Amino acid sequence: MGNSISLKKYYVLLFFVAIFLPFLFLAEGNYVVSALILGAVLLLTFLFLKTEIGLYLMVLCLPFIEPIFSFNFLEIPLIDLLSLFVLGAFVIREFYILLYKKDREPVYFPLARYFFAFFAICLVSSLLSHNILGSLWYSFRWVLFFYLAFVVVPFNLIKDLKVLKRVLVLISFGGFLVAVMGFFSLFSQDWADSFFRVQPLTVFNNWIFGDNYNLLAEFLIISSFLSLSLKYWYNSWRSKRLINIFSFVLLLMAFFTFGRTAWITISLQLFLYFFIYLFFIKEERPNLRVFLIPFIVFLFISSPFLIKMVSLQEANVSSTQNRMLLTDISIKAFLNKPLFGYGSGNFVYLVSNNIRFTSKYGDPLDSHGVWQKVIAENGALGLLSFAVFLFFVFRKMYLGVLKNKEDYLLLLPLFVASFGAYFYQFFNTSYYKGRVWIPIALTLVAVFLIENKNKIKKNE
């Protein structure tokens, strides 16, 4: 789509503005509602004209948990509200191209057959649930929305490596903001406290990055490896060293959250990165000393922190028991309804009906683990279809790294970041959120762009 904007585009915009005009009358003289509707029209118009900027705003907002906007029964975080507008602008733009452009590019739906197989199971399980409307709403609001807004939109808007670089820079900047908050949080605590760790702070009475250290660690482990991929665009050793240091600092901040999930994920990410780099990129012969010696040195240096981690876990028995009880609820739900489960979004309902959980912990929680959630809500068929979808997603990325070894500086960190983002959801609740799926979309589109670039080189 060229930079010049034809007169027909403005006609299309006027058409959609006309659709919104009746809503102004429905506002019944409420100037606040009228202003919000007008603002929505203007934002949608702007994003239609500059959809790429919408993508930049989306990734810039990835670390933010608050503010959360409430509309009657609906609560929507900033990133989701913005992504909804970008998705709407993208759909309108594609309709415009379909009507007025002869040389339109295809719209890509990455691994669509596998995703929609899972989505179909979600719909069936919702129709069989006790709460049909609520479950159907959850399927569209969370499951379909994450695929369209956080996978399809980025994949189609990132047309070249320059756009991808800008996106990665913005995510790295978000990681920098989270790391700065984590660093300053250390000076607001008693250093003699056994729970002294990197944790969130409030900004103007809002937990902008969440109220739990796990949310900080989650974004830091993702952004650290995404930022590492920026070395692909720089040739000087000084620039690459600065990027290495920046990535290391983000990982260090995640390490100092003293979160179990963070430590496990970081360890697996580092192992995966160096394993692929040494044995598949560099094609060196397996040597146990390559891993054993650095591991022993790491254990020696980090021994004081390991001792602190052990003491934290001894004082954190309640959290472990909480997770075990949630897993038990999931297993019992699966045994009761093994094929299609209780319907999408109904895990909290299952927990609320568990007297043992509510009497001990109070308000019900969502599943702290993607597999427990899927098997309880969508049964064995949902679990199988979702596992197949993820398998082909990560297979595509992994093979992309191996087939394009000369571009490993870009593809390998992206793959490891995506792995870390989703492995973290084995113990967390961001399974359908942008901070998990946008990195995956970036990796898929990077593989797509690199493969196209190499094909063109080969044909020259």
N, C-alpha and C positions, 0 to 999 in steps of 0.2 A: 504494500500500500504506500503510495508516494506521499511526499510531504505536502504537495499542493492539495487544497481542499476544494472540491468542485461545488457548484451551486446546488446540485442534487443532494449533497450531504446535508446542507442546511435545511432543505425541504423535509428530509427525514427527521431532523431534529425538531422542526416545528410541529411535525406530526405527533411526536412523542410528548412534546410540551402540551399540545392540545389534549392529550389523554389525561395529563395531570391536572388540567384546569378544573374539571368537576370536583376534584378533591378539595380545592380551595373553597368551593361553595359548601361542601360537607363540613368544613371547619367551623361554620356557623359564626363567623365573626371573631373567632379566637385567633388573635394576632400571632401568638406563639406557634400554634399549629400551622397557621398559614406561612409563617417564616420558615418553619422546618420543612414544609412541603416545597417551598420555593428553593430553599437550600439544597434539597435532594435533587430537584430538577437541574439546578445549576451544576451540581457535582457530577450527576450522570452525564450531562452535556459535555462537561470538561473532560471526563474520562473517555467519552466516546471519541472526542477529538484527539486526545492524548492518552490512549490506553496503556502505553508503555510506562507512563509516569505513575499510573495506578499500580502497576506491578512494583515499581520502586517504593511506593508508599506502603504497600503490603509487607514487603520484606523488612522495611525499616521498623514496622510495628510488631514484628514477630516476637520480640522478647516481652512485650507488654501483656500483662494479665488484666489490669485495670487501666482505664475506666470500663465499667460494664453498663450498657444502656438498657433501660427497662421500658417495654411497651406492653402494658397490660400483663398478659401471661408470659410474654417473651422477654428473656434476658439474653443480650447478645454482646460479647466483648468487642472492643474496638477493632481488632484485626478481622473478626468475622463480619462486622458491619461494613468495613471498608472493602473486604473481599467480595461481599454481596454486590456492592455497587460496581466493582471492577468486572465481576462476572456478568452483571446486567449490561454494562457498556460493551463488553466483548460480544455478547449475543446479538445486541443491536447492530454492532459493527459488522458482524458476519452476515446478518440479514441484508444490510446495505450493500455489502460486497456481492452477495448472491444476486441482488436485483440489478445493480448498476455496473458491475465490473465483469468484463469478459475473461480477464486473465487472473481469476481468483486462485489463491493457493488453497490446497486442501486443509481441512481442520483435522488435526491429529487427536486421536483418543488412545493414549498409550495403554496397551494390554487390555483393551476394552472388554474382550470376550470373557476374560477371567474375572474382571471386576464385576461385570453385570451378572455373571453367574452367582457371585456372592450376594449382590444386591437383590437378585430375584429370590434367593433363600431368605433374606431379611424380610422381604415383602410377604412371603408365604408364612413365615413364623409370626409376623405381625398380625396377619389375618386370622391366625389360629390362637392368638393370645386373648387374655381376658380384657385387655385394654386396647382395642383395635385402633381407634383413632390416635391415641397417644403413642402407640408403638409405630404406626405408619408415619406419624409426624417425625419421630426420632429417626426413622430410616431415611427420610428425605432430608431432614435438617442436618444430620451429622454424617451419615454414610454417603449419600449421593453428593452432598455439598462438598465434602472433603475431596472427592475425586474431581468434580468439575472445577471448583475454585482453586484448589491447591495443587492439582496435577495437570489437568487439561489446559487451564488458562496460562500458567507459566510456560508449559511446554510449547504452546502456540505463539506466545508473545516474545519469547527469546529466539530471535531470528539469526543471531550471529554471536560470535565469541565476545564482541565488545559489550553487548547488552549483558551477557552472562558475567563478565568481569565487574560491571557496575553493580549488579545484584549481589555478587560475593563481597564487594567492598562495603555495601550497605549492611549486610548481615554481620560482617566483621566489626563494623562500627557499633552495631547493637551488642555484640559480645563484649566490646570494650566498655560500653556503658554499664553492663551487668557486672563486669570485673571491677570497675571503679566503685560501684556500690558495695560489692563484697569486700573490697579492701577497706573502705571507710567504716564498714560495720564492725571491723575488728577493734576499732577505737571507741566503740560505744558499749563495750562489754567489759566485764571483770575477767581479766586474763587468768585469774586463779580458779575461775568457774570450770567445772569439769565439762560443761556443754559449750565452752568457748569455741567458736567456729565461724566461718564465713556464712552470713545469713542476710535475708532481705532487710531493707529499711523502708519506712514510710516516707513519701514525698507529698507534702500538703495533705497529710492524713489519708493518702491512698497507697495501697500496696501495688505500685505500678508493675513490679516484676513478680508479684505473687507474695504470699505470706509464709512460704515454706522454702527452706534451703534446697530441697530437691528440685524446685523449679529453676533456681539459679544454676545448679549443677547441670541440669538437663540441657539448658541452652548453652552453657559454656562448653560442654563436651562436643556439642554439634558445631558451634561457631569456631572452635579452635581448629578443627580439621578443615572446615570450609575455608577459613582464612589461609591455611597452609597451601591450598590449591592456587592462591594468587602468585606463587612462585613461577607458575607456568608463563606468565607475561613478563618476567624480568630475567635478564641475563647476568647482571652484575652480582658478584658474590656478596657485596655489601647489602643489596636489596634483599637477597634471599636470606641472609643471616638475620636481618631485621624482622622479616616475616616469621622465621623460625622462633625468634625470641618472643614475638607477639603471641604466636600460637602456644608456646610453652607457658607463658604467663596465664593465658586463659585456662589451660589445663591445670595449672598450679592452683588457681582460684577454685576450680571445681574440686580438686583434691582436698583443699582445706575446708570444704563443707563437711568433711568427715561423714559423708553419706555412703552407706553400704553399696547402694546401686551405682553411685558415681564411681566408686573405687573399682568395682567389678567391671563396669563398662569401659573405663579408661584402660584397665589392664588388657581387656580383650581387644580394644581398638589398637593399642600399641603393638600387641602381639600380631594381630592381623596385618597391620601396616608393614612391619619389618619382615614378617614371614613372606608376604607376597613380593615385597621389594627385593629381598635377598634371593629367594628361590625361584621366582617366576620372572621378575624384571631383569635382575642381574644374572640369573641362572647359575648361581653358585651351588656347589655341592653341599648337602646338609652337613652342618657341623654343630654338635651340641654345645661346644664352647661359645659359639656366637651368641647363644641365648643364656647359657648358664652363668658365665662370668658377669655380664651386666646385671643379671637378676640378683646375684649374690651381693654385688656392690649396692644395688638399689635397696635390698633388704637391710644392709648395714646402715646406710644413710637414713633410711626412713624408719628405723626401729623405734625411735621415740614416738613417732606418729602412729605406728602400729600399736604400741602400748596404749596410747590415748584412744585409738579406735576400739580396742578391746574393752577398755573401761566404759566407753560410751555405750557399747552394746550390752554390757552387763546392767547398765542403768536404763536400758531401752527395751526391756523384756515385753512391756505392754504393746509396743508397736509390732513386734514379731508375732505375738499372740493374736493381735488384731488381724494381721495378714493371713495367718493360718485359719482363723475362723471364717474370713471371707472366702478362702479357697474351699473350705468345707461346705459352705453354703452353695458355692458353684458346683461342686461335685454332686451334691444331693439334688440340685435342680436338674442337672444333666441326667441323673438316674431316673428322675420322675418323668422327664420329657426328653428322651434321648435323641430324637430325630430333628425336630425343629425348635426345641427350647421354649422359653416363656415369652419370646417376642423381643424385638430390639428395644433397648432403653428400659427394660423392666428389672434390671439387676438391683437397683435401689429399692424397688418394691419388694423383692425377695428378702433383702437385708432388713427392711422395716418390719417384716413379718417374723423375723427371727428374734424371739424374746431374749435369748441368751446374749445376742449382740447388743440390742437396744438397752437392756438393763445394765450392761457393763460399760458400753461406750457412748450411749446416747443416740444422737442423730445418725441415721443410716448413711453409709458411704457407697460410692461407686466402686467397682472392682479395681483393685490395685494390681492389674495384670491383664493384658489384652486377651490371652487365651482363656483365662477363667471367665471373662466377660462374654466372649463369643460363644463358648460352649454352653453357658447357662442361658443366654438369650436366644441363640440361633441353633443350638443343638449340634449333633455330629456333622450334619450336612453343611451347616454354616461354618463350622470349624474347618472342615475339609476344603470347602470352596475358598475360604479366606487364606488358608495355608497354601493352596495352589496359586492363588493370585500373588501372594508375597514371594513364593518360590520363583515364579517367572519374572517378577520385578527385579529381585536380587540376582537372578541368573543373567538377565540382560545386562545389568551393571557389571557383574563380575567378568563375563565374557568380553564386555567392552574394554575393560582394563587389560585383559590378557591379549586381545587382538590388536591393541593399539599401544604397545609398550613404549614407543617413542614419546607418547603423550601422557606418560604416567604421572608427571608432576601435576597435571590437572585431574585426571580421572581417579587415581588411587586415593588421594585425600577425600574426594567427593564420595567415593564408595565407602570408605571407612566412616565418614561422618554420617552417611545414611544408615549404615549398620548400627552405629552407636545410638542414633536417634530412635531406631525401632527396637533395638535390644532393651533400651531403657524402659520401653512400654511393657516389658515382661513384669515390671514391678511398679508401674505408674499409671496415670489416667489420661495421658495426652494422645491416646491411640488414634483419634480421628481429627487431630488439630493441625494447624498450619505449620507449627514449628517442627513437626515430624515429617509431614508430607511434602512441604516445599523443598527441603534438602533432597528428598528422593526424586522429585521432579527435576531439580537442577542436575542431578547425576544422570538421569535418563536423557535429558536434552543435551547435556555435554557429550554423552556417547553418540547421540544422533548427529550432532554438529561435527564432531571429530571424524566419524566414519564418512560423512559426506565430503569433508575436506580432504581426507586421504584418498577417496575415490577420484576426486577431481585431479589430485596430484598424479595418481596412477595413470589416468587417461591422457595426461598432457605429454 
